[in-house]
């Protein structure tokens, strides 16, 4: 947690941490950044990463109203097996700034975790919408789960699914706000 101005307070952490492999996990995780006002009302939450294993170490609020996030990034698909230092600079709205290359840095409005998972997964929404729907498909495109998400965090029963790879979309009435792959172990 840090602040530069008393009306802009940041807290940050890592989502989908692997408790057994603190640095070199094959999980995909995210830096999560929250912005609060002086009364601790949440303004927004942003998530960065999701394409590798990220572990946040430090946060520093900056004089421009933004923040610096730093930690590590490990990509299990990298044949050199390196642990990289990863630093993000965001503006007051949580948008990534000050980087020449952002192709691997994405902002997520929704997260499905743990990934890989077992008999239950969770969906964290950063924007609440009455008509948000999670749909999980098998490799043949058949819908296996379709559930309306009515809370910011929703547990999904996946015990009836066979082990394997699944695809998911999370939609509102206006657009797709999240999509990806989910593995059941």
N, CA, C and O atoms as a DFTB+ gen file, in Angstrom:
740 C
 N C O
     1  1       0.849      -1.164       0.000
     2  2       0.000       0.000       0.000
     3  2       0.896       1.228       0.000
     4  3       1.931       1.262       0.665
     5  1       0.468       2.260      -0.777
     6  2       1.231       3.496      -0.811
     7  2       0.336       4.621      -1.308
     8  3      -0.677       4.384      -1.967
     9  1       0.725       5.850      -0.981
    10  2       0.035       7.026      -1.508
    11  2       1.035       8.162      -1.619
    12  3       1.995       8.241      -0.852
    13  1       0.801       9.035      -2.576
    14  2       1.562      10.271      -2.704
    15  2       0.661      11.425      -2.307
    16  3       1.093      12.361      -1.633
    17  1      -0.608      11.353      -2.733
    18  2      -1.634      12.307      -2.343
    19  2      -2.627      11.559      -1.457
    20  3      -2.926      10.391      -1.709
    21  1      -3.137      12.223      -0.427
    22  2      -4.034      11.543       0.512
    23  2      -5.362      11.131      -0.117
    24  3      -6.067      10.293       0.446
    25  1      -5.720      11.692      -1.258
    26  2      -6.975      11.300      -1.906
    27  2      -6.767      10.268      -3.008
    28  3      -7.701       9.955      -3.746
    29  1      -5.552       9.736      -3.127
    30  2      -5.254       8.685      -4.100
    31  2      -4.377       7.639      -3.423
    32  3      -3.159       7.794      -3.331
    33  1      -5.009       6.582      -2.955
    34  2      -4.318       5.528      -2.212
    35  2      -4.307       4.263      -3.062
    36  3      -5.330       3.882      -3.632
    37  1      -3.155       3.620      -3.145
    38  2      -3.005       2.391      -3.922
    39  2      -2.722       1.206      -3.007
    40  3      -1.976       1.322      -2.035
    41  1      -3.318       0.085      -3.324
    42  2      -2.916      -1.185      -2.730
    43  2      -2.739      -2.161      -3.888
    44  3      -3.411      -2.054      -4.913
    45  1      -1.834      -3.105      -3.711
    46  2      -1.530      -4.014      -4.819
    47  2      -1.152      -5.382      -4.284
    48  3      -0.816      -5.536      -3.110
    49  1      -1.213      -6.374      -5.165
    50  2      -0.839      -7.736      -4.803
    51  2      -0.778      -8.611      -6.036
    52  3      -0.796      -8.121      -7.166
    53  1      -0.706      -9.908      -5.806
    54  2      -0.653     -10.885      -6.887
    55  2      -1.879     -11.771      -6.812
    56  3      -2.217     -12.272      -5.739
    57  1      -2.550     -11.972      -7.942
    58  2      -3.675     -12.905      -8.025
    59  2      -3.204     -14.217      -8.616
    60  3      -2.390     -14.232      -9.539
    61  1      -3.722     -15.333      -8.079
    62  2      -3.446     -16.695      -8.529
    63  2      -2.008     -17.111      -8.230
    64  3      -1.315     -17.657      -9.088
    65  1      -1.581     -16.848      -7.022
    66  2      -0.229     -17.221      -6.581
    67  2      -0.160     -18.735      -6.379
    68  3      -1.127     -19.346      -5.924
    69  1       0.956     -19.325      -6.708
    70  2       1.179     -20.753      -6.511
    71  2       1.834     -20.947      -5.148
    72  3       2.979     -20.532      -4.968
    73  1       1.152     -21.561      -4.181
    74  2       1.723     -21.687      -2.836
    75  2       2.913     -22.642      -2.760
    76  3       3.655     -22.625      -1.778
    77  1       3.102     -23.472      -3.783
    78  2       4.181     -24.459      -3.748
    79  2       5.405     -24.033      -4.549
    80  3       6.495     -24.560      -4.329
    81  1       5.246     -23.104      -5.459
    82  2       6.354     -22.616      -6.290
    83  2       6.336     -21.095      -6.279
    84  3       5.698     -20.492      -7.143
    85  1       7.008     -20.457      -5.337
    86  2       6.883     -18.998      -5.213
    87  2       7.456     -18.197      -6.378
    88  3       7.052     -17.049      -6.570
    89  1       8.372     -18.748      -7.160
    90  2       8.984     -17.979      -8.247
    91  2       8.854     -18.636      -9.611
    92  3       8.654     -17.931     -10.600
    93  1       8.960     -19.950      -9.707
    94  2       9.063     -20.637     -10.989
    95  2       7.853     -21.527     -11.252
    96  3       8.001     -22.731     -11.462
    97  1       6.675     -20.949     -11.242
    98  2       5.458     -21.728     -11.429
    99  2       5.014     -21.706     -12.893
   100  3       5.324     -20.771     -13.631
   101  1       4.283     -22.751     -13.302
   102  2       3.680     -22.762     -14.637
   103  2       2.304     -22.103     -14.629
   104  3       1.683     -21.967     -15.683
   105  1       1.810     -21.683     -13.440
   106  2       0.538     -20.965     -13.345
   107  2       0.655     -19.643     -14.100
   108  3       1.755     -19.146     -14.342
   109  1      -0.489     -19.088     -14.465
   110  2      -0.539     -17.721     -14.950
   111  2      -1.123     -16.877     -13.828
   112  3      -2.128     -17.252     -13.223
   113  1      -0.504     -15.749     -13.551
   114  2      -0.957     -14.883     -12.470
   115  2      -0.942     -13.431     -12.943
   116  3      -0.539     -13.141     -14.070
   117  1      -1.384     -12.521     -12.072
   118  2      -1.561     -11.123     -12.414
   119  2      -1.085     -10.238     -11.277
   120  3      -1.197     -10.598     -10.105
   121  1      -0.548      -9.066     -11.635
   122  2      -0.420      -7.977     -10.670
   123  2      -1.818      -7.365     -10.575
   124  3      -2.453      -7.112     -11.598
   125  1      -2.292      -7.131      -9.371
   126  2      -3.593      -6.507      -9.167
   127  2      -3.380      -5.184      -8.452
   128  3      -2.706      -5.137      -7.423
   129  1      -3.954      -4.097      -8.990
   130  2      -3.783      -2.754      -8.433
   131  2      -5.143      -2.153      -8.135
   132  3      -6.025      -2.134      -8.994
   133  1      -5.313      -1.658      -6.903
   134  2      -6.556      -1.018      -6.473
   135  2      -6.291       0.451      -6.200
   136  3      -5.243       0.808      -5.663
   137  1      -7.254       1.316      -6.573
   138  2      -7.155       2.747      -6.339
   139  2      -8.325       3.163      -5.455
   140  3      -9.483       2.901      -5.780
   141  1      -8.011       3.821      -4.321
   142  2      -9.015       4.255      -3.348
   143  2      -8.955       5.767      -3.175
   144  3      -7.914       6.385      -3.397
   145  1     -10.093       6.365      -2.771
   146  2     -10.076       7.770      -2.379
   147  2      -9.726       7.864      -0.895
   148  3      -9.448       6.841      -0.271
   149  1      -9.733       9.060      -0.318
   150  2      -9.306       9.240       1.075
   151  2     -10.263       8.597       2.078
   152  3      -9.871       8.345       3.217
   153  1     -11.503       8.328       1.683
   154  2     -12.459       7.635       2.555
   155  2     -12.404       6.119       2.341
   156  3     -13.247       5.387       2.859
   157  1     -11.412       5.650       1.579
   158  2     -11.200       4.243       1.248
   159  2     -12.331       3.644       0.414
   160  3     -12.617       2.450       0.509
   161  1     -12.969       4.477      -0.398
   162  2     -13.930       3.987      -1.387
   163  2     -13.137       3.545      -2.606
   164  3     -12.289       4.283      -3.107
   165  1     -13.418       2.339      -3.078
   166  2     -12.712       1.804      -4.234
   167  2     -13.140       2.544      -5.495
   168  3     -14.324       2.594      -5.826
   169  1     -12.156       3.122      -6.200
   170  2     -12.429       3.779      -7.481
   171  2     -12.358       2.773      -8.618
   172  3     -13.257       2.709      -9.456
   173  1     -11.285       1.988      -8.644
   174  2     -11.106       0.998      -9.693
   175  2     -10.094      -0.052      -9.270
   176  3      -9.307       0.147      -8.345
   177  1     -10.140      -1.182      -9.978
   178  2      -9.156      -2.257      -9.844
   179  2      -8.727      -2.641     -11.246
   180  3      -9.563      -2.797     -12.136
   181  1      -7.435      -2.792     -11.441
   182  2      -6.890      -3.236     -12.728
   183  2      -5.972      -4.427     -12.462
   184  3      -5.356      -4.530     -11.402
   185  1      -5.895      -5.323     -13.444
   186  2      -5.025      -6.493     -13.359
   187  2      -4.114      -6.505     -14.572
   188  3      -4.561      -6.272     -15.695
   189  1      -2.834      -6.779     -14.344
   190  2      -1.830      -6.716     -15.396
   191  2      -1.110      -8.057     -15.476
   192  3      -0.700      -8.611     -14.456
   193  1      -0.960      -8.574     -16.686
   194  2      -0.259      -9.838     -16.872
   195  2      -1.203     -10.899     -17.377
   196  3      -1.986     -10.664     -18.296
   197  1      -1.125     -12.088     -16.763
   198  2      -1.985     -13.192     -17.145
   199  2      -1.400     -14.104     -18.198
   200  3      -1.974     -15.150     -18.498
   201  1      -0.258     -13.726     -18.772
   202  2       0.353     -14.540     -19.816
   203  2       1.559     -15.331     -19.305
   204  3       2.169     -16.086     -20.062
   205  1       1.906     -15.163     -18.016
   206  2       3.053     -15.836     -17.398
   207  2       2.825     -15.814     -15.891
   208  3       1.726     -15.496     -15.437
   209  1       3.850     -16.149     -15.115
   210  2       3.729     -16.165     -13.659
   211  2       4.357     -14.889     -13.091
   212  3       5.579     -14.748     -13.071
   213  1       3.521     -13.971     -12.634
   214  2       3.944     -12.692     -12.090
   215  2       3.859     -12.723     -10.568
   216  3       2.899     -13.261     -10.016
   217  1       4.847     -12.155      -9.883
   218  2       4.807     -12.005      -8.434
   219  2       5.172     -10.564      -8.111
   220  3       6.300     -10.137      -8.360
   221  1       4.227      -9.813      -7.558
   222  2       4.448      -8.411      -7.218
   223  2       5.278      -8.313      -5.938
   224  3       5.038      -9.042      -4.976
   225  1       6.238      -7.424      -5.937
   226  2       7.084      -7.198      -4.763
   227  2       6.880      -5.820      -4.147
   228  3       6.811      -5.698      -2.924
   229  1       6.782      -4.777      -4.976
   230  2       6.714      -3.408      -4.463
   231  2       5.719      -2.587      -5.256
   232  3       5.446      -2.850      -6.428
   233  1       5.181      -1.573      -4.572
   234  2       4.346      -0.567      -5.214
   235  2       4.821       0.783      -4.708
   236  3       5.172       0.927      -3.536
   237  1       4.832       1.768      -5.590
   238  2       5.235       3.121      -5.235
   239  2       4.306       4.103      -5.931
   240  3       4.255       4.151      -7.160
   241  1       3.564       4.896      -5.138
   242  2       2.735       5.950      -5.713
   243  2       3.663       7.045      -6.235
   244  3       4.707       7.315      -5.642
   245  1       3.277       7.677      -7.350
   246  2       4.139       8.666      -7.992
   247  2       3.489      10.049      -7.987
   248  3       2.269      10.152      -7.859
   249  1       4.289      11.117      -8.126
   250  2       3.769      12.487      -8.060
   251  2       2.756      12.840      -9.152
   252  3       2.023      13.818      -9.007
   253  1       2.700      12.073     -10.230
   254  2       1.732      12.345     -11.296
   255  2       0.375      11.692     -11.032
   256  3      -0.506      11.737     -11.892
   257  1       0.194      11.086      -9.853
   258  2      -1.070      10.440      -9.505
   259  2      -1.133       8.977      -9.889
   260  3      -2.133       8.309      -9.625
   261  1      -0.079       8.468     -10.508
   262  2      -0.023       7.068     -10.912
   263  2       0.763       6.234      -9.917
   264  3       0.868       6.581      -8.741
   265  1       1.314       5.129     -10.402
   266  2       2.076       4.233      -9.527
   267  2       3.062       3.418     -10.342
   268  3       2.886       3.206     -11.542
   269  1       4.102       2.968      -9.662
   270  2       5.055       2.003     -10.199
   271  2       4.816       0.682      -9.507
   272  3       4.684       0.639      -8.284
   273  1       4.758      -0.400     -10.268
   274  2       4.645      -1.741      -9.712
   275  2       5.880      -2.507     -10.157
   276  3       6.278      -2.431     -11.320
   277  1       6.484      -3.239      -9.241
   278  2       7.656      -4.028      -9.621
   279  2       7.596      -5.392      -8.964
   280  3       7.034      -5.572      -7.883
   281  1       8.192      -6.335      -9.652
   282  2       8.220      -7.709      -9.166
   283  2       8.953      -8.584     -10.152
   284  3       9.900      -8.152     -10.810
   285  1       8.501      -9.825     -10.246
   286  2       9.145     -10.766     -11.145
   287  2       8.129     -11.345     -12.121
   288  3       6.921     -11.341     -11.886
   289  1       8.677     -11.845     -13.229
   290  2       7.872     -12.515     -14.242
   291  2       8.637     -13.759     -14.671
   292  3       9.819     -13.691     -15.008
   293  1       7.948     -14.896     -14.655
   294  2       8.546     -16.153     -15.105
   295  2       7.636     -16.767     -16.156
   296  3       6.444     -16.965     -15.920
   297  1       8.201     -17.064     -17.308
   298  2       7.452     -17.690     -18.393
   299  2       7.952     -19.120     -18.540
   300  3       9.078     -19.338     -18.985
   301  1       7.132     -20.089     -18.172
   302  2       7.542     -21.501     -18.231
   303  2       7.752     -21.981     -19.659
   304  3       8.366     -23.027     -19.869
   305  1       7.252     -21.232     -20.655
   306  2       7.477     -21.587     -22.056
   307  2       8.823     -21.082     -22.573
   308  3       9.240     -21.436     -23.675
   309  1       9.496     -20.258     -21.779
   310  2      10.795     -19.723     -22.183
   311  2      11.852     -20.813     -22.013
   312  3      12.053     -21.280     -20.892
   313  1      12.528     -21.232     -23.067
   314  2      13.493     -22.338     -22.957
   315  2      14.718     -21.991     -22.108
   316  3      15.438     -22.891     -21.674
   317  1      14.963     -20.709     -21.866
   318  2      16.123     -20.329     -21.072
   319  2      15.833     -20.361     -19.576
   320  3      16.747     -20.204     -18.767
   321  1      14.554     -20.567     -19.194
   322  2      14.170     -20.721     -17.797
   323  2      14.632     -19.551     -16.936
   324  3      15.197     -19.757     -15.862
   325  1      14.394     -18.313     -17.404
   326  2      14.842     -17.119     -16.699
   327  2      13.720     -16.510     -15.877
   328  3      12.549     -16.564     -16.253
   329  1      14.100     -15.934     -14.757
   330  2      13.200     -15.140     -13.930
   331  2      13.524     -13.683     -14.221
   332  3      14.642     -13.238     -13.961
   333  1      12.568     -12.932     -14.757
   334  2      12.803     -11.548     -15.159
   335  2      12.273     -10.579     -14.117
   336  3      11.286     -10.860     -13.436
   337  1      12.936      -9.441     -13.998
   338  2      12.410      -8.327     -13.213
   339  2      11.389      -7.634     -14.098
   340  3      11.644      -7.395     -15.279
   341  1      10.243      -7.313     -13.534
   342  2       9.163      -6.748     -14.327
   343  2       8.658      -5.485     -13.637
   344  3       8.248      -5.536     -12.478
   345  1       8.683      -4.357     -14.337
   346  2       8.276      -3.070     -13.782
   347  2       7.223      -2.449     -14.686
   348  3       7.387      -2.405     -15.905
   349  1       6.139      -1.968     -14.081
   350  2       5.080      -1.273     -14.808
   351  2       4.909       0.120     -14.231
   352  3       4.974       0.309     -13.017
   353  1       4.692       1.092     -15.099
   354  2       4.318       2.440     -14.692
   355  2       2.905       2.664     -15.198
   356  3       2.637       2.498     -16.388
   357  1       1.999       3.041     -14.303
   358  2       0.617       3.305     -14.697
   359  2       0.252       4.739     -14.343
   360  3       0.813       5.335     -13.423
   361  1      -0.707       5.280     -15.098
   362  2      -1.174       6.634     -14.809
   363  2      -2.296       6.581     -13.770
   364  3      -2.582       5.517     -13.219
   365  1      -2.928       7.717     -13.503
   366  2      -3.952       7.788     -12.458
   367  2      -5.197       6.970     -12.779
   368  3      -5.990       6.675     -11.885
   369  1      -5.374       6.603     -14.036
   370  2      -6.500       5.755     -14.424
   371  2      -6.145       4.290     -14.531
   372  3      -6.993       3.473     -14.889
   373  1      -4.884       3.936     -14.222
   374  2      -4.448       2.551     -14.275
   375  2      -3.957       2.109     -15.637
   376  3      -3.696       0.922     -15.836
   377  1      -3.824       3.031     -16.584
   378  2      -3.332       2.684     -17.918
   379  2      -1.808       2.642     -17.913
   380  3      -1.163       3.488     -17.294
   381  1      -1.237       1.662     -18.598
   382  2       0.205       1.490     -18.651
   383  2       0.819       2.634     -19.442
   384  3       0.369       2.944     -20.545
   385  1       1.851       3.262     -18.877
   386  2       2.553       4.362     -19.534
   387  2       4.045       4.137     -19.409
   388  3       4.490       3.269     -18.658
   389  1       4.813       4.915     -20.139
   390  2       6.263       4.922     -19.966
   391  2       6.972       3.670     -20.418
   392  3       8.088       3.403     -19.972
   393  1       6.355       2.889     -21.297
   394  2       6.992       1.683     -21.798
   395  2       7.008       1.736     -23.312
   396  3       6.052       2.205     -23.929
   397  1       8.080       1.261     -23.914
   398  2       8.138       1.226     -25.369
   399  2       7.527      -0.051     -25.911
   400  3       7.131      -0.099     -27.076
   401  1       7.442      -1.086     -25.090
   402  2       6.868      -2.355     -25.540
   403  2       5.826      -2.804     -24.531
   404  3       6.144      -3.032     -23.364
   405  1       4.571      -2.934     -24.981
   406  2       3.492      -3.340     -24.082
   407  2       2.737      -4.548     -24.604
   408  3       1.652      -4.849     -24.104
   409  1       3.272      -5.245     -25.588
   410  2       2.516      -6.340     -26.194
   411  2       2.197      -7.460     -25.215
   412  3       1.178      -8.129     -25.385
   413  1       3.019      -7.695     -24.197
   414  2       2.757      -8.744     -23.221
   415  2       2.076      -8.223     -21.971
   416  3       1.761      -9.004     -21.073
   417  1       1.843      -6.921     -21.890
   418  2       1.226      -6.320     -20.720
   419  2      -0.214      -5.993     -21.051
   420  3      -0.489      -5.078     -21.828
   421  1      -1.121      -6.731     -20.468
   422  2      -2.521      -6.501     -20.743
   423  2      -3.255      -6.162     -19.465
   424  3      -2.852      -6.575     -18.377
   425  1      -4.328      -5.413     -19.597
   426  2      -5.166      -5.039     -18.463
   427  2      -6.403      -5.921     -18.507
   428  3      -7.047      -6.043     -19.549
   429  1      -6.728      -6.522     -17.402
   430  2      -7.875      -7.433     -17.335
   431  2      -8.975      -6.839     -16.470
   432  3      -8.725      -6.399     -15.348
   433  1     -10.193      -6.830     -16.998
   434  2     -11.349      -6.397     -16.230
   435  2     -11.991      -7.580     -15.511
   436  3     -12.878      -7.398     -14.677
   437  1     -11.542      -8.793     -15.836
   438  2     -12.109     -10.007     -15.260
   439  2     -11.012     -11.075     -15.201
   440  3     -10.146     -11.139     -16.074
   441  1     -11.061     -11.901     -14.170
   442  2     -10.071     -12.969     -14.013
   443  2     -10.799     -14.263     -13.659
   444  3     -11.698     -14.266     -12.818
   445  1     -10.407     -15.361     -14.307
   446  2     -10.887     -16.694     -13.954
   447  2      -9.693     -17.456     -13.389
   448  3      -8.673     -17.592     -14.065
   449  1      -9.804     -17.950     -12.168
   450  2      -8.681     -18.612     -11.497
   451  2      -9.207     -19.655     -10.523
   452  3     -10.409     -19.640     -10.258
   453  1      -8.404     -20.560      -9.969
   454  2      -7.015     -20.816     -10.336
   455  2      -6.955     -21.480     -11.713
   456  3      -7.906     -22.124     -12.157
   457  1      -5.852     -21.308     -12.347
   458  2      -5.671     -21.862     -13.679
   459  2      -4.251     -22.403     -13.774
   460  3      -3.312     -21.615     -13.880
   461  1      -4.062     -23.707     -13.739
   462  2      -5.070     -24.770     -13.786
   463  2      -5.834     -24.889     -12.462
   464  3      -5.383     -24.422     -11.416
   465  1      -6.999     -25.528     -12.543
   466  2      -7.843     -25.691     -11.373
   467  2      -8.398     -27.100     -11.281
   468  3      -8.038     -27.980     -12.063
   469  1      -9.292     -27.300     -10.300
   470  2      -9.877     -28.620     -10.086
   471  2     -11.403     -28.556     -10.112
   472  3     -12.000     -28.313     -11.161
   473  1     -12.024     -28.772      -8.969
   474  2     -13.480     -28.898      -8.910
   475  2     -14.212     -27.577      -8.735
   476  3     -15.443     -27.547      -8.731
   477  1     -13.473     -26.489      -8.592
   478  2     -14.096     -25.183      -8.475
   479  2     -13.139     -24.127      -9.006
   480  3     -11.930     -24.195      -8.781
   481  1     -13.693     -23.155      -9.710
   482  2     -12.903     -21.998     -10.114
   483  2     -13.663     -20.760      -9.671
   484  3     -14.823     -20.843      -9.268
   485  1     -13.012     -19.627      -9.748
   486  2     -13.608     -18.368      -9.326
   487  2     -13.488     -17.348     -10.442
   488  3     -12.535     -17.361     -11.221
   489  1     -14.474     -16.464     -10.506
   490  2     -14.440     -15.354     -11.443
   491  2     -14.473     -14.072     -10.620
   492  3     -15.382     -13.862      -9.816
   493  1     -13.471     -13.215     -10.829
   494  2     -13.441     -11.891     -10.214
   495  2     -13.765     -10.865     -11.278
   496  3     -13.061     -10.755     -12.282
   497  1     -14.832     -10.115     -11.059
   498  2     -15.227      -9.033     -11.969
   499  2     -14.746      -7.720     -11.389
   500  3     -14.837      -7.503     -10.181
   501  1     -14.242      -6.855     -12.224
   502  2     -13.820      -5.537     -11.772
   503  2     -14.886      -4.500     -12.053
   504  3     -14.870      -3.418     -11.466
   505  1     -15.815      -4.817     -12.945
   506  2     -16.932      -3.936     -13.258
   507  2     -18.207      -4.759     -13.122
   508  3     -18.353      -5.789     -13.780
   509  1     -19.125      -4.316     -12.278
   510  2     -20.361      -5.047     -12.060
   511  2     -21.374      -4.693     -13.136
   512  3     -21.560      -3.520     -13.462
   513  1     -22.025      -5.704     -13.684
   514  2     -23.037      -5.521     -14.714
   515  2     -24.103      -6.588     -14.487
   516  3     -23.778      -7.757     -14.276
   517  1     -25.356      -6.196     -14.528
   518  2     -26.466      -7.117     -14.255
   519  2     -26.524      -8.291     -15.224
   520  3     -27.044      -9.352     -14.879
   521  1     -25.998      -8.116     -16.430
   522  2     -26.146      -9.154     -17.452
   523  2     -24.814      -9.811     -17.804
   524  3     -24.596     -10.166     -18.962
   525  1     -23.927      -9.981     -16.838
   526  2     -22.643     -10.617     -17.107
   527  2     -22.806     -12.131     -17.047
   528  3     -23.378     -12.671     -16.100
   529  1     -22.286     -12.818     -18.092
   530  2     -22.469     -14.270     -18.215
   531  2     -21.122     -14.932     -18.485
   532  3     -20.362     -14.489     -19.346
   533  1     -20.837     -16.002     -17.737
   534  2     -19.682     -16.854     -17.987
   535  2     -20.158     -18.055     -18.791
   536  3     -21.151     -18.693     -18.441
   537  1     -19.437     -18.362     -19.881
   538  2     -19.719     -19.550     -20.672
   539  2     -18.419     -20.323     -20.825
   540  3     -17.416     -19.773     -21.281
   541  1     -18.432     -21.608     -20.443
   542  2     -17.268     -22.480     -20.592
   543  2     -17.592     -23.528     -21.647
   544  3     -18.624     -24.197     -21.585
   545  1     -16.672     -23.661     -22.635
   546  2     -16.853     -24.572     -23.762
   547  2     -15.804     -25.680     -23.700
   548  3     -14.696     -25.466     -23.207
   549  1     -16.157     -26.861     -24.200
   550  2     -15.151     -27.912     -24.346
   551  2     -14.421     -27.719     -25.676
   552  3     -14.697     -26.761     -26.398
   553  1     -13.499     -28.616     -26.002
   554  2     -12.709     -28.487     -27.229
   555  2     -13.544     -28.603     -28.502
   556  3     -13.117     -28.159     -29.568
   557  1     -14.731     -29.198     -28.394
   558  2     -15.626     -29.328     -29.545
   559  2     -16.558     -28.131     -29.693
   560  3     -17.380     -28.094     -30.609
   561  1     -16.438     -27.156     -28.803
   562  2     -17.287     -25.971     -28.857
   563  2     -18.621     -26.131     -28.161
   564  3     -19.470     -25.244     -28.245
   565  1     -18.827     -27.259     -27.464
   566  2     -20.081     -27.500     -26.755
   567  2     -20.059     -26.752     -25.420
   568  3     -19.072     -26.799     -24.686
   569  1     -21.153     -26.070     -25.122
   570  2     -21.257     -25.341     -23.865
   571  2     -21.364     -26.335     -22.721
   572  3     -22.251     -27.189     -22.710
   573  1     -20.453     -26.221     -21.757
   574  2     -20.453     -27.096     -20.583
   575  2     -20.963     -26.386     -19.342
   576  3     -21.554     -27.014     -18.464
   577  1     -20.740     -25.084     -19.264
   578  2     -21.233     -24.279     -18.143
   579  2     -21.678     -22.934     -18.703
   580  3     -20.987     -22.322     -19.518
   581  1     -22.826     -22.493     -18.255
   582  2     -23.296     -21.143     -18.572
   583  2     -23.901     -20.610     -17.283
   584  3     -24.881     -21.155     -16.776
   585  1     -23.313     -19.542     -16.756
   586  2     -23.763     -19.031     -15.463
   587  2     -23.768     -17.511     -15.466
   588  3     -22.814     -16.876     -15.916
   589  1     -24.855     -16.935     -14.958
   590  2     -24.936     -15.488     -14.781
   591  2     -24.116     -15.122     -13.546
   592  3     -24.238     -15.763     -12.502
   593  1     -23.292     -14.103     -13.668
   594  2     -22.428     -13.649     -12.572
   595  2     -23.077     -12.434     -11.931
   596  3     -23.186     -11.378     -12.554
   597  1     -23.509     -12.586     -10.683
   598  2     -24.255     -11.520     -10.010
   599  2     -23.441     -10.800      -8.943
   600  3     -23.912      -9.828      -8.353
   601  1     -22.221     -11.271      -8.693
   602  2     -21.374     -10.652      -7.667
   603  2     -20.000     -10.366      -8.251
   604  3     -19.656     -10.843      -9.333
   605  1     -19.223      -9.583      -7.523
   606  2     -17.865      -9.284      -7.963
   607  2     -16.990     -10.534      -7.954
   608  3     -16.098     -10.670      -8.791
   609  1     -17.240     -11.452      -7.010
   610  2     -16.506     -12.715      -6.971
   611  2     -17.517     -13.848      -6.913
   612  3     -18.378     -13.880      -6.033
   613  1     -17.408     -14.784      -7.865
   614  2     -18.351     -15.894      -7.953
   615  2     -17.588     -17.206      -8.052
   616  3     -16.669     -17.332      -8.862
   617  1     -17.964     -18.185      -7.232
   618  2     -17.413     -19.527      -7.320
   619  2     -18.202     -20.340      -8.338
   620  3     -19.430     -20.270      -8.374
   621  1     -17.502     -21.107      -9.162
   622  2     -18.136     -21.910     -10.210
   623  2     -17.832     -23.383      -9.938
   624  3     -16.667     -23.762      -9.818
   625  1     -18.872     -24.216      -9.840
   626  2     -18.690     -25.656      -9.635
   627  2     -18.269     -26.294     -10.954
   628  3     -19.019     -26.267     -11.930
   629  1     -17.071     -26.864     -10.978
   630  2     -16.560     -27.528     -12.184
   631  2     -16.309     -29.009     -11.932
   632  3     -15.595     -29.657     -12.697
   633  1     -16.894     -29.548     -10.860
   634  2     -16.633     -30.940     -10.486
   635  2     -17.121     -31.936     -11.541
   636  3     -16.574     -33.034     -11.648
   637  1     -18.134     -31.572     -12.314
   638  2     -18.678     -32.476     -13.326
   639  2     -17.869     -32.481     -14.627
   640  3     -18.112     -33.318     -15.496
   641  1     -16.924     -31.570     -14.772
   642  2     -16.113     -31.516     -15.990
   643  2     -14.980     -32.530     -15.925
   644  3     -14.416     -32.770     -14.857
   645  1     -14.649     -33.120     -17.059
   646  2     -13.509     -34.024     -17.150
   647  2     -12.218     -33.205     -17.171
   648  3     -12.230     -32.030     -17.536
   649  1     -11.124     -33.819     -16.784
   650  2      -9.829     -33.144     -16.854
   651  2      -9.528     -32.797     -18.307
   652  3      -9.789     -33.589     -19.213
   653  1      -8.974     -31.602     -18.520
   654  2      -8.627     -31.200     -19.885
   655  2      -8.680     -29.703     -20.064
   656  3      -8.794     -28.942     -19.102
   657  1      -8.594     -29.296     -21.318
   658  2      -8.567     -27.890     -21.702
   659  2      -9.969     -27.421     -22.064
   660  3     -10.708     -28.113     -22.765
   661  1     -10.327     -26.227     -21.573
   662  2     -11.612     -25.605     -21.865
   663  2     -11.374     -24.159     -22.285
   664  3     -10.348     -23.567     -21.951
   665  1     -12.319     -23.606     -23.009
   666  2     -12.289     -22.204     -23.388
   667  2     -13.441     -21.513     -22.676
   668  3     -14.470     -22.127     -22.396
   669  1     -13.257     -20.230     -22.388
   670  2     -14.329     -19.496     -21.723
   671  2     -14.466     -18.097     -22.308
   672  3     -13.509     -17.529     -22.835
   673  1     -15.674     -17.556     -22.203
   674  2     -15.938     -16.152     -22.500
   675  2     -16.755     -15.595     -21.349
   676  3     -17.545     -16.301     -20.723
   677  1     -16.550     -14.332     -21.089
   678  2     -17.347     -13.612     -20.108
   679  2     -17.879     -12.394     -20.843
   680  3     -17.114     -11.555     -21.319
   681  1     -19.197     -12.308     -20.928
   682  2     -19.827     -11.283     -21.745
   683  2     -20.818     -10.454     -20.934
   684  3     -21.374     -10.914     -19.937
   685  1     -21.021      -9.225     -21.388
   686  2     -22.140      -8.401     -20.935
   687  2     -23.064      -8.279     -22.131
   688  3     -22.787      -8.847     -23.187
   689  1     -24.139      -7.559     -21.984
   690  2     -25.050      -7.387     -23.123
   691  2     -24.395      -6.591     -24.248
   692  3     -24.847      -6.642     -25.392
   693  1     -23.316      -5.846     -23.922
   694  2     -22.667      -5.009     -24.923
   695  2     -21.445      -5.652     -25.583
   696  3     -21.181      -5.401     -26.759
   697  1     -20.680      -6.494     -24.828
   698  2     -19.394      -6.935     -25.373
   699  2     -18.812      -8.113     -24.592
   700  3     -19.292      -8.472     -23.517
   701  1     -17.771      -8.695     -25.164
   702  2     -16.972      -9.689     -24.448
   703  2     -15.980      -8.930     -23.584
   704  3     -15.216      -8.111     -24.095
   705  1     -15.981      -9.191     -22.271
   706  2     -15.056      -8.491     -21.379
   707  2     -13.920      -9.395     -20.921
   708  3     -12.988      -8.930     -20.264
   709  1     -13.983     -10.662     -21.252
   710  2     -12.910     -11.577     -20.910
   711  2     -13.054     -12.873     -21.672
   712  3     -14.165     -13.324     -21.951
   713  1     -11.917     -13.474     -22.008
   714  2     -11.942     -14.776     -22.678
   715  2     -10.585     -15.420     -22.491
   716  3      -9.598     -14.744     -22.201
   717  1     -10.541     -16.733     -22.658
   718  2      -9.265     -17.406     -22.523
   719  2      -9.425     -18.903     -22.430
   720  3     -10.472     -19.465     -22.751
   721  1      -8.345     -19.537     -21.974
   722  2      -8.310     -20.993     -21.789
   723  2      -8.292     -21.271     -20.299
   724  3      -7.729     -20.511     -19.512
   725  1      -8.924     -22.381     -19.926
   726  2      -8.883     -22.833     -18.530
   727  2      -8.605     -24.326     -18.556
   728  3      -9.189     -25.058     -19.356
   729  1      -7.718     -24.777     -17.685
   730  2      -7.345     -26.200     -17.619
   731  2      -7.879     -26.784     -16.322
   732  3      -7.655     -26.249     -15.236
   733  1      -8.599     -27.909     -16.463
   734  2      -8.996     -28.665     -15.280
   735  2      -8.018     -29.827     -15.127
   736  3      -7.791     -30.593     -16.064
   737  1      -7.447     -29.942     -13.939
   738  2      -6.486     -31.010     -13.674
   739  2      -7.191     -32.272     -13.256
   740  3      -6.541     -33.283     -12.991
